[in-house]
């Protein structure tokens, strides 16, 4: 698999976690297969994206989100894009704080560690779901998986400006997976 394909898989992983966060915040539920694949990525020490996500089905929600964002420019993607951008910024700040990174690795306790970085991600959704402790913890876990996805994307050479300049190449790869 070439570098651009690996970057696209990792980028799909970022958008998958944020799409799942949006689903949870809006409906209290999310796609179970994609959820499991994203949460399992937290536990993997690998930097090889096709080892972490063994099949395209693992990133189906991420591919759908990327396709919608890049092809249709849907307004419904606004929150997902905001969350994705915020995760990219949080990951950048986290990498400048090795002690915090070590603490997260040791504890996997998102609420007490990443929550200390600013700006925090303000998840928008239905209050009934956002105030549910189990849903809130699930959202936190997915945001941690999102930070992991950003780190993975950057390890594959992903850069923020790629989101703007490589749209056609990314969309072409995502569409090739449907064929």
PAZAPA-4460 file (N, C-alpha, C; in steps of 0.05 Angstrom, whole numbers, plus 32768, in hexadecimal, padded with zeros to 4 digits):
% residues 179
    n_x    n_y    n_z   ca_x   ca_y   ca_z    c_x    c_y    c_z   seq   type   mol
   8011   7FE8   8000   8000   8000   8000   8012   8019   8000     1      X     A
   800C   802C   7FEE   801D   8043   7FEC   8017   8058   8003     2      X     A
   8028   806B   8004   8027   807F   801A   800D   808F   8019     3      X     A
   8004   8097   8002   7FEA   80A6   8000   7FD3   8096   8009     4      X     A
   7FD3   807C   8003   7FBD   806A   800B   7FBD   8068   802A     5      X     A
   7FD5   8065   8036   7FD7   8063   8053   7FCE   807C   8060     6      X     A
   7FD5   8093   8054   7FCC   80AD   805F   7FAE   80AF   805E     7      X     A
   7FA2   80A6   8048   7F85   80A7   8045   7F77   8095   8059     8      X     A
   7F82   807D   805E   7F77   806B   8073   7F78   8079   808E     9      X     A
   7F8E   8085   8095   7F91   8092   80AF   7F7F   80AA   80B0    10      X     A
   7F7C   80B9   809B   7F6A   80D0   809A   7F4D   80C7   809E    11      X     A
   7F46   80B1   8091   7F2B   80A5   8095   7F26   809D   80B2    12      X     A
   7F3B   8095   80BF   7F39   808E   80DB   7F32   80A6   80EC    13      X     A
   7F3F   80BD   80E6   7F38   80D6   80F4   7F1B   80DD   80F0    14      X     A
   7F12   80DD   80D7   7EF7   80E5   80D1   7EE3   80D0   80DC    15      X     A
   7EEB   80B7   80DE   7EDA   80A3   80E9   7ED4   80A8   8107    16      X     A
   7EEA   80AE   8116   7EE5   80B3   8132   7ED3   80CB   8137    17      X     A
   7ED7   80E0   8127   7EC7   80F8   812B   7EAA   80F3   8121    18      X     A
   7EA6   80E3   810D   7E8B   80DD   8104   7E7D   80CC   8119    19      X     A
   7E8C   80BA   8125   7E80   80A9   813B   7E79   80BB   8153    20      X     A
   7E8A   80CE   8159   7E83   80E1   816F   7E6A   80F0   8168    21      X     A
   7E68   80F9   8150   7E50   8108   8147   7E37   80F6   8149    22      X     A
   7E39   80DD   8140   7E23   80CA   8142   7E1A   80C7   815F    23      X     A
   7E2D   80C2   8171   7E27   80BE   818D   7E1A   80D7   8199    24      X     A
   7E25   80EE   8193   7E1A   8107   819F   7DFE   810E   8194    25      X     A
   7DF9   8105   817C   7DDF   810B   816F   7DC9   80F6   8174    26      X     A
   7DD1   80DD   8176   7DBD   80C7   8178   7DC1   80B5   818F    27      X     A
   7DD8   80B7   819D   7DDE   80A5   81B3   7DE9   808A   81AA    28      X     A
   7DEC   8086   818F   7DF5   806D   8184   7E09   8073   816E    29      X     A
   7E19   805E   8168   7E2C   8061   8151   7E30   8046   8144    30      X     A
   7E3C   8046   812D   7E42   802D   811E   7E54   801B   812E    31      X     A
   7E4B   8003   8135   7E5A   7FF2   8148   7E75   7FE8   813D    32      X     A
   7E75   7FDF   8123   7E8E   7FD4   8118   7EA4   7FEA   8116    33      X     A
   7E9D   8001   810C   7EB0   8017   810A   7EB9   8021   8126    34      X     A
   7EA6   8021   8139   7EAC   8028   8154   7EC1   8016   8160    35      X     A
   7EBD   7FFC   815D   7ED0   7FE8   8167   7EEB   7FEB   815B    36      X     A
   7EEC   7FEF   8141   7F06   7FF2   8133   7F14   800B   813C    37      X     A
   7F06   8021   8140   7F12   803A   8149   7F1C   8038   8166    38      X     A
   7F0C   802C   8177   7F15   802A   8193   7F2C   8016   8196    39      X     A
   7F2C   8001   8186   7F43   7FEE   8187   7F5D   7FFB   817E    40      X     A
   7F5B   8010   816D   7F74   801D   8164   7F83   802A   817B    41      X     A
   7F75   8031   8190   7F83   803D   81A8   7F97   802A   81B4    42      X     A
   7F90   8011   81B3   7FA0   7FFC   81C0   7FB8   7FF3   81B0    43      X     A
   7FB7   7FF8   8196   7FCC   7FEF   8184   7FE5   8001   8186    44      X     A
   7FFB   7FF4   8187   8015   8003   8188   8020   8007   816C    45      X     A
   8013   7FFA   8159   801D   7FFB   813D   8019   8017   8131    46      X     A
   802B   801E   811E   8029   8036   810F   8021   802F   80F2    47      X     A
   801C   8016   80ED   8014   800D   80D2   7FF6   800C   80D0    48      X     A
   7FEB   801F   80C1   7FCE   8023   80C0   7FBF   800B   80B5    49      X     A
   7FCB   7FFC   80A2   7FBC   7FE5   8098   7FBF   7FCD   80AB    50      X     A
   7FCF   7FCF   80BF   7FD0   7FBB   80D4   7FBB   7FC1   80EA    51      X     A
   7FB7   7FDB   80EF   7FA4   7FE3   8103   7F87   7FDF   80F9    52      X     A
   7F83   7FE7   80E0   7F68   7FE3   80D3   7F6C   7FCE   80BD    53      X     A
   7F63   7FB6   80C3   7F6A   7F9F   80B2   7F59   7F9E   8098    54      X     A
   7F42   7FAC   8098   7F31   7FAB   8080   7F24   7FC6   807B    55      X     A
   7F1D   7FCD   8062   7F10   7FE6   805D   7EF6   7FE9   806D    56      X     A
   7EE9   7FD3   8074   7ED0   7FD4   8083   7ED5   7FE1   809F    57      X     A
   7EEE   7FDD   80AA   7EF4   7FE9   80C4   7EF2   8008   80C3    58      X     A
   7EF6   8013   80AB   7EF5   8031   80A8   7EDE   803A   8097    59      X     A
   7EC9   802A   8095   7EB3   8031   8083   7EA7   804C   808A    60      X     A
   7EA2   8052   80A3   7E96   806C   80AB   7EA9   8082   80A5    61      X     A
   7EC3   807E   80A8   7ED7   8092   80A2   7ED8   8098   8084    62      X     A
   7ED7   8083   8073   7ED7   8087   8056   7EBE   8095   804D    63      X     A
   7EA7   808E   8059   7E8E   809C   8052   7E8F   80B9   8059    64      X     A
   7E9A   80BF   8071   7E9D   80DB   807A   7EB0   80EB   8068    65      X     A
   7EC7   80DF   8061   7EDA   80EC   804F   7ECD   80F1   8033    66      X     A
   7EBF   80DD   8029   7EB2   80E0   800F   7E9E   80F7   800F    67      X     A
   7E8D   80F8   8024   7E79   810D   8027   7E86   8128   8029    68      X     A
   7E9B   812A   8039   7EA8   8143   803D   7EB6   814D   8024    69      X     A
   7EC4   813B   8017   7ED4   8144   7FFF   7EC4   8146   7FE6    70      X     A
   7EAF   8136   7FE3   7EA0   8135   7FCA   7E87   8148   7FCB    71      X     A
   7E78   8147   7FE1   7E5F   8155   7FE1   7E60   816F   7FF1    72      X     A
   7E74   8173   8001   7E76   818B   8011   7E5D   8190   8021    73      X     A
   7E53   817B   802F   7E3A   817C   803E   7E3C   818D   8057    74      X     A
   7E28   819C   805D   7E27   81AC   8075   7E25   8199   808D    75      X     A
   7E1A   8182   808A   7E17   816F   80A0   7E33   8165   80AB    76      X     A
   7E47   816A   809B   7E62   8162   80A3   7E71   8177   80B4    77      X     A
   7E64   818E   80B9   7E70   81A4   80C7   7E7C   819B   80E2    78      X     A
   7E6C   818E   80F3   7E76   8185   810D   7E8D   8172   810B    79      X     A
   7E8B   815F   80F8   7E9F   814B   80F4   7EBA   8158   80EC    80      X     A
   7EB8   816C   80DA   7ED0   817A   80D2   7EDC   818B   80E9    81      X     A
   7ECB   8197   80F9   7ED4   81A6   8110   7EE2   8194   8124    82      X     A
   7ED6   817D   812A   7EE3   816A   813C   7EFD   8160   8131    83      X     A
   7EFE   815A   8118   7F17   8150   810B   7F2D   8165   810D    84      X     A
   7F27   817D   8107   7F3B   8193   8108   7F44   8197   8125    85      X     A
   7F31   8196   8138   7F39   8198   8154   7F4B   8181   815D    86      X     A
   7F45   8169   8154   7F57   8152   815B   7F73   8156   8150    87      X     A
   7F75   8160   8138   7F8F   8165   812C   7F9F   8179   813D    88      X     A
   7F91   818E   8146   7F9E   81A3   8157   7FA5   8197   8173    89      X     A
   7F93   8187   817E   7F99   817B   8198   7FB1   8168   8197    90      X     A
   7FB2   8159   8182   7FC9   8146   817F   7FE3   8155   817D    91      X     A
   7FE3   816C   816F   7FFB   817C   816D   8004   8186   8188    92      X     A
   7FF1   818F   8199   7FF8   8198   81B4   8001   8181   81C5    93      X     A
   7FF4   816A   81C2   7FFB   8152   81D2   8017   814A   81CD    94      X     A
   8020   814A   81B4   803B   8142   81AD   8050   8154   81B8    95      X     A
   8049   816C   81C0   805B   817F   81CD   805D   817B   81EB    96      X     A
   804D   8168   81F6   804C   8162   8213   8051   8145   8217    97      X     A
   806A   813D   8216   8071   8120   8219   8068   8114   8233    98      X     A
   8068   8124   8249   805F   8119   8262   8042   8111   8262    99      X     A
   8032   8122   8255   8015   811C   8253   8011   8104   8241   100      X     A
   8020   8102   822B   801E   80EC   8219   8024   80D2   8228   101      X     A
   8039   80D2   8239   8040   80BB   8249   802A   80B4   825C   102      X     A
   801F   80C8   8268   8009   80C3   827B   7FF1   80B7   826D   103      X     A
   7FEA   80C0   8256   7FD4   80B5   8247   7FD9   8098   8240   104      X     A
   7FF2   8093   8237   7FF9   8077   8230   7FF7   8065   8248   105      X     A
   7FFF   806F   8260   7FFE   805F   8278   7FE2   805B   8282   106      X     A
   7FD1   806F   8280   7FB7   806E   828D   7FA0   8069   827A   107      X     A
   7FA3   8072   8261   7F8C   8073   824E   7F74   807F   825D   108      X     A
   7F79   8096   8269   7F64   80A4   8279   7F5F   80BF   826C   109      X     A
   7F51   80C0   8256   7F4D   80D8   8246   7F43   80F0   8256   110      X     A
   7F2F   80EC   8266   7F22   8102   8274   7F35   8112   8285   111      X     A
   7F48   8105   8292   7F5A   8113   82A4   7F73   811C   8297   112      X     A
   7F77   8116   827E   7F91   811D   8271   7F8D   812F   8259   113      X     A
   7F81   8125   8244   7F7D   8136   822C   7F6A   814D   8231   114      X     A
   7F58   814A   8244   7F46   8160   824B   7F54   8178   8256   115      X     A
   7F6E   8175   825D   7F7D   818B   8268   7F89   819D   8252   116      X     A
   7F88   8193   8238   7F92   81A3   8222   7F7D   81B5   8217   117      X     A
   7F84   81CD   820F   7F71   81DF   8203   7F78   81E3   81E6   118      X     A
   7F65   81E8   81D5   7F49   81EA   81DB   7F3D   81CD   81DE   119      X     A
   7F29   81CB   81EF   7F1C   81B1   81F1   7F08   81AF   81DA   120      X     A
   7F00   8197   81D4   7EED   8193   81BE   7ED1   8194   81CA   121      X     A
   7EC1   81A6   81C0   7EA6   81A9   81C9   7E94   8199   81B7   122      X     A
   7E8B   8182   81C0   7E7A   8171   81AF   7E5E   817B   81B0   123      X     A
   7E52   817E   8199   7E36   8187   8196   7E24   8170   8191   124      X     A
   7E0D   8170   819E   7DFA   815B   8199   7DE2   815E   81AB   125      X     A
   7DD3   8149   81AF   7DBB   8149   81BF   7DC3   8146   81DD   126      X     A
   7DB9   8158   81ED   7DC0   8159   8209   7DBB   813E   8218   127      X     A
   7DA6   8131   8210   7D9F   8117   821D   7DB6   8103   821A   128      X     A
   7DC4   8104   8203   7DDA   80F1   81FF   7DF4   80FC   820A   129      X     A
   7DF9   8115   8208   7E12   8121   8212   7E14   8120   8230   130      X     A
   7DFD   8120   823F   7DFE   811F   825C   7DFE   8102   8266   131      X     A
   7DFA   80EF   8255   7DFB   80D3   825D   7E18   80CB   8261   132      X     A
   7E1F   80C2   8279   7E3B   80BC   8280   7E48   80A8   826E   133      X     A
   7E39   8093   8267   7E44   807E   8256   7E4A   8089   823A   134      X     A
   7E38   8099   822F   7E3B   80A5   8215   7E53   80B9   8215   135      X     A
   7E54   80C9   822A   7E6A   80DD   822D   7E85   80CE   822E   136      X     A
   7E87   80B9   823D   7EA0   80AA   823E   7EA6   809D   8223   137      X     A
   7E92   8094   8215   7E96   8088   81FB   7EA1   809D   81E7   138      X     A
   7E95   80B5   81E9   7E9F   80CB   81D8   7EBC   80D1   81DE   139      X     A
   7EC3   80D2   81F8   7EDF   80D8   8200   7EF2   80C2   81F5   140      X     A
   7EE9   80A9   81F6   7EFA   8094   81EC   7EFE   8097   81CE   141      X     A
   7EE9   809E   81C0   7EEB   80A2   81A3   7EFD   80BA   819C   142      X     A
   7EFB   80CF   81AC   7F0D   80E6   81A7   7F2A   80DE   81AC   143      X     A
   7F2F   80CD   81BF   7F4A   80C2   81C3   7F53   80B2   81AB   144      X     A
   7F41   80A2   81A1   7F46   8093   8188   7F4C   80A6   8171   145      X     A
   7F3E   80BD   8171   7F43   80D1   815D   7F5F   80DD   815F   146      X     A
   7F68   80E2   8177   7F83   80EC   817B   7F97   80D7   8171   147      X     A
   7F92   80BE   8177   7FA3   80A8   816D   7FA3   80A8   814E   148      X     A
   7F8B   80AD   8142   7F89   80AD   8125   7F99   80C4   8119   149      X     A
   7F98   80DB   8126   7FA8   80F2   811C   7FC6   80EB   811D   150      X     A
   7FCE   80DF   8134   7FEA   80D7   8136   7FF2   80C3   8121   151      X     A
   7FE0   80B1   811B   7FE5   809D   8106   7FE7   80AA   80EB   152      X     A
   7FD4   80BD   80E6   7FD4   80CC   80CC   7FEE   80DB   80C9   153      X     A
   7FF7   80E8   80DE   8010   80F7   80DC   8028   80E5   80D8   154      X     A
   8027   80CD   80E5   803E   80BA   80E1   803F   80B0   80C4   155      X     A
   8029   80B2   80B6   8028   80AA   809A   802F   80C1   8087   156      X     A
   8036   80D8   8093   803D   80F0   8083   8027   8104   8080   157      X     A
   8010   80FF   808D   7FF9   8111   808A   7FFF   812D   8096   158      X     A
   7FF6   8141   8088   7FFA   815D   8091   7FDF   816B   808E   159      X     A
   7FDA   817F   809E   7FC1   818E   809E   7FBB   8199   8082   160      X     A
   7FCF   81A3   8075   7FCB   81AF   805A   7FC3   819A   8045   161      X     A
   7FC8   8181   804B   7FC0   816B   8039   7FA1   816A   8037   162      X     A
   7F94   8172   804D   7F77   8172   804C   7F6C   8184   8036   163      X     A
   7F7A   819A   8031   7F72   81AD   801D   7F7C   81A6   8001   164      X     A
   7F95   819E   7FFF   7FA2   819B   7FE5   7F9F   8180   7FD9   165      X     A
   7F9A   816B   7FE9   7F99   8150   7FDE   7F7D   8145   7FDD   166      X     A
   7F69   8156   7FDC   7F4D   814D   7FDC   7F47   8139   7FC5   167      X     A
   7F4F   8140   7FAD   7F48   812F   7F96   7F56   8114   7F98   168      X     A
   7F6F   8114   7FA0   7F7E   80FB   7FA2   7F71   80E9   7FB8   169      X     A
   7F6A   80F6   7FCE   7F5D   80E7   7FE4   7F42   80DC   7FDB   170      X     A
   7F32   80EC   7FCF   7F18   80E4   7FC5   7F1B   80CD   7FB1   171      X     A
   7F2E   80CF   7F9F   7F33   80BA   7F8B   7F38   809F   7F98   172      X     A
   7F49   80A0   7FAD   7F50   8087   7FBB   7F37   807C   7FCA   173      X     A
   7F29   808D   7FD7   7F11   8084   7FE6   7EFD   8078   7FD2   174      X     A
   7EF9   8085   7FBB   7EE6   807B   7FA7   7EF0   8060   7F9B   175      X     A
   7F0A   805C   7F9A   7F15   8043   7F8F   7F0F   802C   7FA1   176      X     A
   7F0A   8031   7FBA   7F03   801B   7FCD   7EE7   8011   7FC8   177      X     A
   7ED6   8021   7FBD   7EBB   8019   7FB7   7EB9   8007   7F9E   178      X     A
   7ECD   800A   7F8D   7ECD   7FFB   7F73   7ED1   7FDD   7F77   179      X     A
***
